[in-house]
Amino acid sequence: MQKTKRNFSEELPEFQFGMMPQKTNLFCTEGPEGNLVYDYYLIGPIEANSSEYIEMMQCLRSLSPMDVFVMHINCAGGSVHTGEQILSAMKDSEGYIVASIEGEACSMATQICLHSDEVVISDGSMFLVHNLSSGAIGNFTSIEDTTAYLKSLNTHLAELYNSLLTPEELSRVQHGRDVTLFAAEMRKRLETFDYPRRKMREEMMKDIEPEESLDLMGMIAQAVAEGIKQHEAEKAKKEAKARKAAEKKKPTPKLEKALEQAKEIQEGFKELEERVNEKA
């Protein structure tokens, strides 16, 4: 893919009468440091047909450590299985993932948010957590298997929400009640939330050269340090040039002796002039 400001999808074929243009929720622009910045819009329910999200999942897996992926979320939740596949792509991604809640993030969408590197939420938005719901058709054993699967997922959810929700709220969720957090409260809790992806990123960065692992603030700090270093080098160069110029202006020993003799002669003339004036 070229680093140009264009739609991430392949170029559309020539439009024909009766043909609807292909739509996409994924867009790409070039970042300020030559990296790529992707914007993906997760709007509406998460569909059971996960093929709807192949483009997004492949993009996540193709990110470099300096690329940024912003997921704009206004989603009431949806398929757990599709959501798990999206989470798997996020875990495989080396890029920096930002979840931007713009409206609502409910049910499965909350898990996607909390598996990012950073969550931001716009004013007027909401974050809703509730227990898993599902249905099962088949014999008694298959229904038991579905129940066991849901229990395992609930255990995982309790671990994920543990540093975001209070013990009372977790208990409410486990007993089938909803917990809703609005923007101001959500921002406050995110300050102490233990992002699981950040731990994974720390492990990931151990295998990357230090210069490649710098985040944006690191790049700024590096640029400032390099600027100071360059300024100090230029300052030292100017000072050395000034010292050299001063040494050139400094009189030689021979010239210093001549100046002393001239000074003595001048003082002798001055003394002679004073004597003449006294006799007069």
C-alpha positions as MATLAB code, in Angstrom:
seq = 'MQKTKRNFSEELPEFQFGMMPQKTNLFCTEGPEGNLVYDYYLIGPIEANSSEYIEMMQCLRSLSPMDVFVMHINCAGGSVHTGEQILSAMKDSEGYIVASIEGEACSMATQICLHSDEVVISDGSMFLVHNLSSGAIGNFTSIEDTTAYLKSLNTHLAELYNSLLTPEELSRVQHGRDVTLFAAEMRKRLETFDYPRRKMREEMMKDIEPEESLDLMGMIAQAVAEGIKQHEAEKAKKEAKARKAAEKKKPTPKLEKALEQAKEIQEGFKELEERVNEKA';
ca = [
       0.000    0.000    0.000;
       1.260    3.463   -0.857;
       1.410    6.127    1.794;
      -1.075    8.472    0.169;
      -4.233   10.192    1.320;
      -6.762    7.847   -0.184;
      -9.365    5.291    0.707;
      -7.845    2.062    2.043;
     -10.008   -0.043   -0.295;
      -8.894   -0.915   -3.801;
      -9.842    1.588   -6.459;
     -13.485    1.222   -7.522;
     -14.255   -0.173  -10.966;
     -15.822    2.098  -13.548;
     -19.369    2.906  -12.442;
     -22.132    1.203  -14.366;
     -25.824    1.990  -14.396;
     -27.637    0.136  -11.624;
     -24.426   -0.618   -9.714;
     -24.046    0.765   -6.174;
     -20.560    2.093   -5.302;
     -18.586   -0.096   -2.927;
     -18.648    1.334    0.595;
     -15.931    1.088    3.193;
     -15.528    2.083    6.819;
     -11.726    2.205    6.658;
      -9.643    5.201    5.594;
      -5.916    5.924    5.590;
      -3.824    9.117    5.720;
      -0.126    9.789    6.200;
       0.917   10.883    9.686;
       3.273   13.751   10.597;
       6.233   11.401   11.084;
       5.726    9.509    7.818;
       3.723    6.825    9.621;
       0.210    5.745    8.622;
      -2.957    6.784   10.459;
      -6.081    4.694    9.909;
      -9.663    5.643   10.793;
     -12.203    2.843   11.072;
     -15.910    3.392   11.836;
     -17.546    0.637   13.882;
     -21.145    1.751   13.455;
     -24.212   -0.322   14.308;
     -24.315   -3.915   15.565;
     -21.380   -6.295   15.247;
     -22.606   -8.713   12.602;
     -22.472  -12.504   12.942;
     -20.978  -12.628    9.442;
     -17.362  -11.772   10.275;
     -16.479  -11.381    6.580;
     -17.805   -7.835    6.968;
     -14.690   -7.052    8.998;
     -11.920   -8.760    6.996;
     -10.585   -5.453    5.637;
     -10.341   -3.994    9.123;
      -8.792   -7.106   10.688;
      -6.198   -7.439    7.932;
      -5.310   -3.766    8.323;
      -4.781   -4.237   12.075;
      -2.421   -7.144   11.425;
      -0.425   -5.147    8.848;
       0.345   -2.154   11.106;
       3.920   -1.242   11.968;
       4.775   -0.176   15.562;
       4.656    3.508   14.508;
       1.248    3.309   12.775;
      -1.931    4.497   14.511;
      -5.366    2.893   14.200;
      -8.324    4.974   15.454;
     -11.538    3.001   15.871;
     -14.537    5.362   15.965;
     -17.190    3.426   17.905;
     -20.950    3.925   17.999;
     -22.034    0.344   18.572;
     -24.626   -1.397   20.746;
     -22.733   -4.712   20.664;
     -23.496   -7.856   18.723;
     -21.963  -11.222   17.874;
     -19.570  -12.565   20.503;
     -17.825  -14.827   17.979;
     -17.172  -11.984   15.522;
     -16.070   -9.799   18.406;
     -13.580  -12.457   19.511;
     -12.140  -12.570   15.990;
     -11.709   -8.775   16.013;
     -10.004   -9.018   19.425;
      -7.650  -11.645   18.010;
      -6.650   -9.262   15.195;
      -6.080   -6.500   17.751;
      -3.806   -8.780   19.783;
      -1.804   -9.574   16.636;
      -1.414   -5.887   15.765;
       1.867   -4.044   16.370;
       0.277   -0.613   15.865;
      -1.077    1.858   18.415;
      -4.856    1.369   18.703;
      -7.165    4.138   19.940;
     -10.835    3.420   20.718;
     -12.890    6.609   20.354;
     -16.404    6.220   21.795;
     -18.699    8.529   19.851;
     -22.260    7.775   20.925;
     -22.410    4.393   22.638;
     -20.217    1.402   23.315;
     -22.243   -1.480   24.699;
     -21.799   -5.188   25.350;
     -19.164   -6.662   22.974;
     -18.107   -3.157   21.876;
     -16.911   -2.456   25.439;
     -14.462   -5.348   25.194;
     -13.089   -3.972   21.933;
     -12.597   -0.607   23.633;
     -10.760   -2.030   26.628;
      -8.426   -4.123   24.458;
      -7.048   -0.981   22.795;
      -3.986    1.042   23.856;
      -6.097    4.056   24.734;
      -9.810    4.873   25.149;
     -11.283    8.334   24.608;
     -14.961    9.180   24.983;
     -16.848   12.186   23.635;
     -19.295   14.205   25.704;
     -22.786   12.724   25.676;
     -21.528    9.189   25.051;
     -22.122    6.106   27.186;
     -20.394    2.836   28.073;
     -22.739   -0.042   28.966;
     -21.658   -3.378   30.452;
     -23.944   -6.355   30.898;
     -23.850  -10.120   31.170;
     -23.549  -12.293   28.087;
     -26.707  -13.525   26.442;
     -27.054  -16.383   23.988;
     -29.281  -19.197   22.817;
     -28.674  -22.867   22.154;
     -30.430  -25.466   20.052;
     -29.658  -29.181   20.207;
     -29.366  -31.981   22.679;
     -28.646  -31.634   26.379;
     -24.871  -31.992   25.897;
     -24.623  -29.199   23.327;
     -26.641  -26.922   25.608;
     -24.290  -27.768   28.483;
     -21.308  -26.957   26.252;
     -22.808  -23.555   25.393;
     -23.360  -22.856   29.095;
     -19.761  -23.809   29.936;
     -18.499  -21.558   27.119;
     -20.499  -18.594   28.410;
     -19.241  -19.194   31.949;
     -15.634  -19.138   30.734;
     -16.268  -15.879   28.882;
     -17.878  -14.363   31.979;
     -14.769  -15.248   33.999;
     -12.622  -13.477   31.397;
     -14.937  -10.442   31.452;
     -14.711  -10.209   35.241;
     -10.910  -10.020   34.928;
     -11.115   -7.400   32.158;
     -13.588   -5.133   33.995;
     -11.993   -5.652   37.407;
      -9.984   -2.394   37.364;
     -12.819   -0.414   35.764;
     -15.928   -1.397   37.741;
     -16.484   -1.511   41.496;
     -17.072   -4.888   43.221;
     -20.753   -3.956   43.595;
     -21.041   -3.183   39.882;
     -19.315   -6.438   38.922;
     -21.779   -8.320   41.110;
     -24.681   -6.562   39.417;
     -23.360   -7.530   35.977;
     -22.887  -11.161   37.018;
     -26.487  -11.220   38.250;
     -27.822  -10.029   34.911;
     -28.159   -6.289   35.495;
     -26.756   -3.483   33.330;
     -24.085   -0.999   34.448;
     -23.877    2.268   32.535;
     -21.026    4.775   32.756;
     -21.333    8.208   31.167;
     -18.507   10.302   29.723;
     -17.279   12.181   32.818;
     -17.265    9.078   35.056;
     -15.740    6.932   32.315;
     -12.842    9.360   31.820;
     -12.167    9.345   35.555;
     -12.055    5.546   35.725;
      -9.899    5.212   32.629;
      -7.136    7.099   34.471;
      -6.581    4.036   36.674;
      -7.703    1.315   34.269;
      -5.144   -1.447   33.769;
      -5.030   -1.782   29.977;
      -4.095   -5.421   29.140;
      -2.740   -4.365   25.742;
      -0.180   -2.046   27.294;
       1.463   -4.981   29.071;
       1.487   -6.889   25.801;
       3.007   -3.875   24.008;
       5.807   -3.650   26.583;
       6.704   -7.270   25.867;
       6.459   -6.617   22.120;
       8.785   -3.611   22.290;
      11.543   -5.616   23.953;
      12.303   -7.180   20.571;
      12.409   -3.826   18.743;
      15.407   -1.491   18.473;
      15.150    1.480   20.888;
      14.828    4.045   18.083;
      11.953    2.098   16.546;
      10.091    1.737   19.829;
       9.826    5.446   20.580;
       6.290    6.729   20.919;
       5.248   10.224   19.862;
       6.423   11.815   23.128;
       9.679    9.912   22.797;
      10.180   11.260   19.283;
       9.545   14.798   20.543;
      12.030   14.321   23.398;
      14.588   12.919   20.965;
      14.100   15.858   18.596;
      14.558   18.337   21.473;
      17.715   16.538   22.641;
      19.143   16.552   19.121;
      18.302   20.254   18.765;
      20.092   21.093   22.019;
      23.081   19.014   20.947;
      23.241   20.821   17.611;
      22.927   24.221   19.332;
      25.772   23.387   21.732;
      27.959   22.247   18.818;
      27.319   25.487   16.921;
      28.005   27.525   20.061;
      31.320   25.732   20.640;
      32.256   26.299   16.993;
      31.564   30.034   17.258;
      33.554   30.314   20.501;
      36.541   28.533   18.926;
      36.367   30.875   15.944;
      36.268   33.913   18.247;
      39.300   32.666   20.205;
      41.203   32.139   16.970;
      40.354   35.652   15.809;
      41.455   37.102   19.153;
      44.761   35.256   18.922;
      45.365   36.775   15.482;
      44.796   40.285   16.875;
      47.155   39.679   19.816;
      50.543   41.428   19.162;
      53.676   39.331   18.599;
      56.612   39.569   21.071;
      58.550   41.735   18.566;
      55.640   44.116   18.189;
      55.151   44.256   21.958;
      58.812   45.305   22.389;
      58.457   48.032   19.743;
      55.324   49.323   21.466;
      57.183   49.480   24.788;
      60.036   51.447   23.182;
      57.554   53.838   21.586;
      55.915   54.329   24.947;
      59.291   55.092   26.568;
      60.129   57.634   23.813;
      56.714   59.266   24.285;
      57.295   59.532   28.025;
      60.793   61.000   27.355;
      59.326   63.701   25.087;
      56.737   64.495   27.719;
      59.398   64.858   30.391;
      61.544   67.111   28.119;
      58.519   69.290   27.386;
      57.880   69.764   31.096;
      61.505   70.885   31.658;
      61.326   73.425   28.820;
      58.160   74.861   30.285;
      59.771   75.168   33.725;
      62.780   77.200   32.317;
      60.427   79.407   30.381;
];
